[in-house]
């Protein structure tokens, strides 16, 4: 085997080894991102993890918003203060994704590319952020979710350290794919958490309402059609404000309302009823909605208007 063949074989083996190392770094970086909680942390840490995985100097994360690139986070450890200034400058001037911007072509193809701004050609020739970041060569990778490009990673490295090549291109593309999966999972988990909180509130209200219905005694008296009033909730035909309130509010909501009328704060109501302050806030919100009141003072006024109608006094302070 000739010396040239040996050198070529060694170069090929080194290239394979470097590609494997790059992919291993990408997997490790994506795994660290997956361990984060809030979506904001994933956005902030994404560029740094990509730079660490592929030995890059600068990594910029942008989102696609209404056909424009809007910067989200920039990792440039060599000049962190300058990076903050640069990010603010970029964020103030979103880049429209249209021809001849090369990112428009990448958005259509949905795959990473190795870009050299100094090289012309028949295709797109304008490059995002080139004037501010002064690209001499960079890698761009679209972030794809459900066939939609939701963002981009841009990255470069000082060519004196090591020029960018296809390994960097493929590595950043793989990192963008992993980032998309982690980001989607975080979004879905947050939506699920919000939905569970809403379901708990609905279940709490339904439980309180069910208890009120089952505890109410059944008599020969029956509820007549409510008479219309100009303001506030409707009272029963008998004119009893207290009866109208009992029909409108649950027993626990009545307890909370009576303490509100006394001037108690949410904390005071919580201590009096031996419940959490969050539960009190939930009941207060329901009371205001049912009484068509915009605030506590208006709810108190409507309570007094109903209970004083037949000489019933307000709760003793």
C-alpha positions as CSV (number, residue, x, y, z in Angstrom):
1,X,0.0,0.0,0.0
2,X,1.4,3.4,-1.0
3,X,2.0,6.2,1.5
4,X,-0.7,8.2,-0.1
5,X,-3.2,5.4,0.4
6,X,-2.2,5.0,4.0
7,X,-2.6,8.7,4.7
8,X,-6.0,8.7,3.0
9,X,-7.1,5.7,5.1
10,X,-5.9,7.4,8.3
11,X,-7.7,10.6,7.4
12,X,-10.9,8.7,6.7
13,X,-10.7,6.9,10.0
14,X,-10.0,10.2,11.8
15,X,-13.1,11.7,10.1
16,X,-15.3,8.8,11.2
17,X,-13.9,9.1,14.8
18,X,-14.6,12.8,14.9
19,X,-18.1,12.3,13.6
20,X,-18.8,9.7,16.3
21,X,-17.5,12.0,18.9
22,X,-19.6,14.9,17.7
23,X,-22.8,12.7,17.7
24,X,-22.0,11.5,21.2
25,X,-21.6,15.1,22.3
26,X,-24.9,16.0,20.8
27,X,-26.7,13.1,22.6
28,X,-25.1,14.2,25.9
29,X,-26.1,17.8,25.4
30,X,-29.7,16.9,24.5
31,X,-29.9,14.7,27.5
32,X,-28.9,17.6,29.7
33,X,-31.5,19.8,28.2
34,X,-34.1,17.1,28.8
35,X,-33.4,17.3,32.5
36,X,-34.3,21.0,32.7
37,X,-37.7,22.1,33.8
38,X,-39.1,25.4,32.6
39,X,-39.3,26.1,28.9
40,X,-37.4,29.4,29.4
41,X,-34.4,27.4,30.8
42,X,-34.3,25.2,27.7
43,X,-34.3,28.3,25.4
44,X,-31.6,30.0,27.4
45,X,-29.3,26.9,27.8
46,X,-29.8,25.6,24.2
47,X,-27.1,27.6,22.4
48,X,-24.6,26.9,25.2
49,X,-25.2,23.1,25.1
50,X,-24.9,23.1,21.3
51,X,-21.6,25.0,21.5
52,X,-20.2,22.6,24.1
53,X,-21.3,19.5,22.1
54,X,-19.6,20.6,18.8
55,X,-16.8,22.9,20.1
56,X,-18.3,26.0,18.5
57,X,-17.5,29.6,19.4
58,X,-20.8,31.3,18.9
59,X,-24.3,29.8,18.7
60,X,-27.4,31.9,18.1
61,X,-31.0,30.6,18.7
62,X,-33.8,32.4,16.8
63,X,-37.5,31.7,16.5
64,X,-39.6,32.0,13.4
65,X,-42.3,34.6,14.1
66,X,-44.7,35.6,11.4
67,X,-42.2,35.0,8.6
68,X,-39.3,36.7,10.4
69,X,-36.3,35.5,12.4
70,X,-36.4,36.9,15.9
71,X,-33.2,36.2,18.1
72,X,-33.9,34.4,21.5
73,X,-30.5,33.6,23.0
74,X,-26.8,34.0,22.0
75,X,-23.9,32.0,23.4
76,X,-20.5,33.7,23.1
77,X,-18.4,32.9,26.1
78,X,-15.4,34.9,24.8
79,X,-17.3,38.1,25.3
80,X,-20.4,37.6,27.4
81,X,-21.1,41.3,27.9
82,X,-20.7,42.0,24.2
83,X,-23.0,39.0,23.6
84,X,-25.8,40.7,25.6
85,X,-25.4,43.9,23.6
86,X,-25.3,42.1,20.3
87,X,-28.4,40.0,21.2
88,X,-30.3,43.2,22.1
89,X,-29.2,44.8,18.8
90,X,-30.3,41.8,16.8
91,X,-33.6,41.5,18.6
92,X,-34.4,45.1,17.7
93,X,-34.2,44.3,14.0
94,X,-36.0,41.0,13.1
95,X,-34.9,39.5,9.7
96,X,-37.6,38.9,7.2
97,X,-37.3,35.4,5.7
98,X,-37.7,36.0,2.0
99,X,-35.6,35.7,-1.2
100,X,-32.6,36.0,-1.5
101,X,-32.1,35.1,2.2
102,X,-30.4,31.7,2.3
103,X,-32.4,30.8,5.5
104,X,-35.6,31.0,3.3
105,X,-34.1,28.1,1.2
106,X,-33.2,26.2,4.4
107,X,-36.7,26.7,5.7
108,X,-38.0,25.1,2.5
109,X,-35.5,22.2,2.5
110,X,-35.6,21.7,6.3
111,X,-32.0,20.6,6.6
112,X,-28.8,22.1,7.9
113,X,-26.3,23.8,5.7
114,X,-22.7,24.9,5.7
115,X,-22.7,28.5,4.5
116,X,-19.8,30.7,3.3
117,X,-21.0,34.4,2.9
118,X,-17.9,35.2,0.8
119,X,-19.0,32.7,-1.9
120,X,-21.5,33.9,-4.5
121,X,-23.6,31.8,-6.8
122,X,-26.8,31.4,-8.6
123,X,-28.8,30.7,-5.4
124,X,-29.7,32.9,-2.5
125,X,-26.9,35.2,-1.6
126,X,-28.2,37.2,1.5
127,X,-27.3,35.8,4.9
128,X,-29.2,36.5,8.2
129,X,-27.3,38.5,10.8
130,X,-24.2,38.8,8.6
131,X,-23.8,42.5,9.1
132,X,-23.9,42.4,12.9
133,X,-22.1,39.1,13.5
134,X,-19.7,39.4,10.7
135,X,-19.9,35.8,9.5
136,X,-16.9,34.5,7.7
137,X,-18.5,31.1,7.5
138,X,-21.3,29.6,9.6
139,X,-23.6,26.6,10.0
140,X,-27.4,27.1,10.0
141,X,-29.8,24.4,11.1
142,X,-33.6,24.7,11.1
143,X,-35.6,23.5,14.2
144,X,-38.5,21.5,12.8
145,X,-41.7,20.4,14.7
146,X,-44.6,18.7,12.9
147,X,-43.2,19.6,9.5
148,X,-43.0,23.3,10.5
149,X,-39.8,25.2,11.0
150,X,-40.2,27.0,14.3
151,X,-36.7,28.3,14.7
152,X,-33.0,28.2,13.6
153,X,-29.6,27.6,15.1
154,X,-26.7,29.6,13.7
155,X,-23.1,28.8,14.7
156,X,-19.5,29.6,13.8
157,X,-16.0,28.9,14.9
158,X,-12.7,30.8,14.6
159,X,-11.2,29.3,11.4
160,X,-7.8,29.6,12.9
161,X,-8.8,27.0,15.5
162,X,-10.5,24.6,13.0
163,X,-12.6,25.5,9.9
164,X,-16.2,24.4,9.9
165,X,-17.0,21.3,7.8
166,X,-19.7,18.7,7.1
167,X,-19.3,17.2,10.6
168,X,-20.3,20.5,12.2
169,X,-23.2,20.8,9.8
170,X,-24.5,17.4,10.5
171,X,-23.9,17.7,14.2
172,X,-25.8,21.0,14.5
173,X,-28.6,19.5,12.4
174,X,-28.8,16.5,14.8
175,X,-28.7,18.9,17.8
176,X,-31.6,21.0,16.3
177,X,-33.7,17.8,15.9
178,X,-33.0,16.8,19.5
179,X,-33.7,20.3,20.8
180,X,-37.1,20.3,19.0
181,X,-38.1,17.1,20.8
182,X,-37.1,18.4,24.2
183,X,-38.8,21.7,23.6
184,X,-42.0,20.1,22.4
185,X,-42.1,17.8,25.5
186,X,-41.6,20.8,27.8
187,X,-44.4,22.7,26.1
188,X,-46.8,19.7,26.3
189,X,-45.9,19.1,30.0
190,X,-46.6,22.7,30.8
191,X,-50.0,22.6,29.0
192,X,-50.8,19.4,30.8
193,X,-49.9,20.9,34.2
194,X,-52.2,23.9,33.5
195,X,-55.0,21.6,32.4
196,X,-54.7,19.5,35.6
197,X,-54.9,22.7,37.7
198,X,-58.0,23.8,35.9
199,X,-59.6,20.3,36.3
200,X,-58.8,20.4,40.0
201,X,-60.6,23.7,40.3
202,X,-63.6,22.3,38.4
203,X,-63.7,19.2,40.6
204,X,-63.5,21.3,43.7
205,X,-66.4,23.4,42.6
206,X,-68.4,20.4,41.5
207,X,-67.8,18.7,44.9
208,X,-68.9,21.7,46.8
209,X,-72.0,22.1,44.7
210,X,-72.9,18.5,45.0
211,X,-72.6,18.7,48.8
212,X,-74.8,21.7,48.9
213,X,-77.5,19.9,46.8
214,X,-77.4,16.8,48.9
215,X,-77.5,18.6,52.3
216,X,-80.5,20.8,51.4
217,X,-83.7,19.6,53.0
218,X,-86.6,18.8,50.7
219,X,-89.9,20.4,51.7
220,X,-93.3,21.0,50.2
221,X,-92.2,24.5,49.3
222,X,-90.8,24.9,45.8
223,X,-88.8,27.6,44.0
224,X,-90.8,29.9,41.9
225,X,-89.6,31.6,38.7
226,X,-87.2,34.4,39.7
227,X,-88.4,38.0,39.3
228,X,-86.2,40.3,37.2
229,X,-84.2,43.0,38.9
230,X,-82.4,45.9,37.3
231,X,-79.1,45.3,39.2
232,X,-77.4,42.4,40.8
233,X,-78.6,38.7,41.0
234,X,-82.2,37.8,40.8
235,X,-84.2,37.2,44.0
236,X,-87.0,34.6,44.5
237,X,-90.6,35.7,44.1
238,X,-91.0,35.6,47.9
239,X,-88.5,38.5,48.1
240,X,-86.2,36.7,50.4
241,X,-82.6,37.8,49.6
242,X,-81.1,35.1,51.8
243,X,-83.0,32.5,49.8
244,X,-81.7,33.9,46.5
245,X,-78.2,33.8,47.9
246,X,-78.5,30.2,49.0
247,X,-79.8,29.3,45.5
248,X,-76.9,31.2,43.9
249,X,-74.0,30.3,46.1
250,X,-72.7,27.1,47.8
251,X,-72.6,26.9,51.5
252,X,-68.9,27.5,51.6
253,X,-69.2,30.5,49.3
254,X,-71.8,31.9,51.6
255,X,-69.3,31.5,54.5
256,X,-66.6,33.3,52.5
257,X,-69.0,36.1,51.4
258,X,-70.1,36.7,55.0
259,X,-66.5,37.1,56.1
260,X,-65.9,39.4,53.1
261,X,-68.7,41.6,54.3
262,X,-67.1,41.8,57.7
263,X,-64.0,43.2,56.0
264,X,-61.8,40.1,56.4
265,X,-58.8,39.7,54.1
266,X,-58.2,36.4,52.2
267,X,-55.7,35.5,54.9
268,X,-58.2,36.1,57.7
269,X,-60.9,34.2,55.9
270,X,-58.5,31.3,55.4
271,X,-57.7,31.2,59.1
272,X,-61.4,31.5,60.1
273,X,-62.5,28.6,57.8
274,X,-59.3,26.5,58.3
275,X,-58.5,26.4,54.6
276,X,-55.7,27.5,52.4
277,X,-55.5,31.0,51.0
278,X,-55.6,29.6,47.5
279,X,-59.0,28.0,48.2
280,X,-60.3,31.3,49.5
281,X,-59.2,33.0,46.3
282,X,-60.9,30.4,44.3
283,X,-64.2,30.9,46.2
284,X,-63.9,34.7,46.0
285,X,-63.5,34.5,42.2
286,X,-66.7,32.3,42.0
287,X,-68.6,34.7,44.2
288,X,-67.7,37.7,42.1
289,X,-68.7,35.9,39.0
290,X,-72.0,34.7,40.3
291,X,-73.0,38.1,41.8
292,X,-71.8,39.8,38.6
293,X,-69.5,41.9,40.7
294,X,-66.3,43.4,39.5
295,X,-64.7,43.7,43.0
296,X,-65.2,42.8,46.7
297,X,-66.9,46.1,47.5
298,X,-69.5,45.6,44.8
299,X,-70.1,42.1,46.0
300,X,-70.6,43.4,49.6
301,X,-73.0,46.0,48.3
302,X,-75.2,43.5,46.5
303,X,-75.1,41.1,49.5
304,X,-76.4,43.9,51.8
305,X,-79.0,45.0,49.3
306,X,-80.4,41.4,49.2
307,X,-80.2,40.6,52.9
308,X,-81.5,44.0,54.1
309,X,-84.5,43.9,51.8
310,X,-86.7,42.2,54.4
311,X,-85.1,43.6,57.5
312,X,-82.4,41.0,57.7
313,X,-79.2,42.4,59.1
314,X,-75.7,41.9,57.9
315,X,-73.4,39.5,59.8
316,X,-72.2,41.0,63.0
317,X,-68.7,42.5,62.8
